[in-house]
Amino acid sequence: MSSDTVFKSIVGAQATAFEQDDNLHYRVSPHNQEAEQGLLGAILVNNATYEKVSDLLKAEHFYLPVHQRIYTAISQFIERGQTASPVTLKGYFEKDDDLSELGGGVYLADLAASVISVINARDYAQTIYELFMRRELISLGEDIVNDAHDLRLESSATDTIEQAESRLFSLAESGETTGGFASLRDSVMVSIEIAEKAFKTKGHVTGYTTGLRDMDKQLGGLHPSDLVILAGRPSMGKTALATNIAFNSARIFAKSGGKEGARVGFFSLEMSADQLATRILADVANISSHAIKQGNIKQEDFQNFVKASQQLSQVPLYIDDTPALTIGAVRTRARRLKRQHGLDMVVVDYLQLLRGSGSRQSEANRVNEVSEITRGLKAIAKELNIPVLALSQLSRAVEQREDKRPMLSDLRESGSIEQDADVVMFVYREEYYLHRSEPDIGTDKHMKWQEKCERALNIGECIVAKARHGPIGTVRMHFDGNVTRFSDLDEVHG
């Protein structure tokens, strides 16, 4: 009997069972007892069968509790290197009330004796898993109905939708059997493909370009599955640099037809979407963002706005400015964006404004919450195979030092930020501090101060303090505060 024939017979048995159930006045949860018995029997006859199904099936996927316990016992025996058979398992089920109703230890022997072939084990496993998924969908639907009826001040309808979508997506992914070991040959081939891509790409970037040549040279671009932390004190330009990177990469994606650059999801928890868009518009139109806000613009500037808007309409940059998102909501929305429009990079501005799954009650809980958030961001990067660029605040300890260049120890609230990150970068602008420390006019100190100001004028630094896959170092950039734009130094100074 072929595996297709057996699978169809199983489905037929299900249909027959459902038809019989339809004659009753209640619905029975989808299940197939014969498939569960057939699989357990096949494993008891040949323990090697377990290896074919263990990546897909867990004990909770079985419908009958006694079958769950039998599968658990079989798993424990096999994973300890022992043989699982009706004889070896019998002693463990002598006092099992559920099994005694089915005939006690004889039931185990019957499972093994009724097996015709172990070839169909994978079909049985897929059927069992399919029916488990249907039961989970029914349970999810009931929970959604109950949550929708339960009116609570602390929970909105949107929260219910996000929780349901998160559960539904997790359920959809739970049966995926990707992963596991990869041979060195396969891994080497992937490495060669990456090297070939870098060779063919302008600037030799292996990851997604930042649009800044010197930064790409230092980092090799932003790489899939990496968590990149961009930290700095207020007014250093964290959001400006992150916005530049996001927009540059998305614009290059549009210009190259998807061959380079990235489709970017930007979670702006501090600024609204229109404020962020104003910054981008100022950058593209080369008009001061402050002038745009004040309405201090000329008639001809509107022509620049029209040209800029035409460029921006093609750029795959998506902004979510919902405040106080949970890390679970970020994960759900990133998955949704990838499913609907495609997603190659996520930017979060900034991680201290995210919430964990629990309630924040103490400083110790806050540290745990930040740890949960950074682990969640790293999980999103690995799960969606994209770089996640997360902005972070620094502690005030920077302000107490004479040299205010940040260090890894300045990362605020949790050591897990440094631990979970693949790359940690700091934004630093000496010009900001110099303008706030002017000495008395006419003194030698004032002359030296002026010289420092001239050297630091419009200069920003990106300090790469940690790089799991590359060197650390400092990238110097030009910063134009009028349009909040970071760019390569030679573009301005020649």
PyMOL commands that set and color helices and strands:
alter all, ss='L'
color gray80, all
select helices_A, chain A and resi 3-22+33-45+49-53+59-61+65-79+86-93+97-101+105-113+121-149+157-173+184-200+213-219+238-256+273-285+289-294+301-312+327-340+351-353+363-384+396-400+408-410+416-420+430-434+444-456+489-493
alter helices_A, ss='H'
color red, helices_A
select strands_A, chain A and resi 227-232+264-268+317-320+345-349+388-393+423-428+459-467+473-480+485-488
alter strands_A, ss='S'
color yellow, strands_A
deselect
rebuild
show_as cartoon
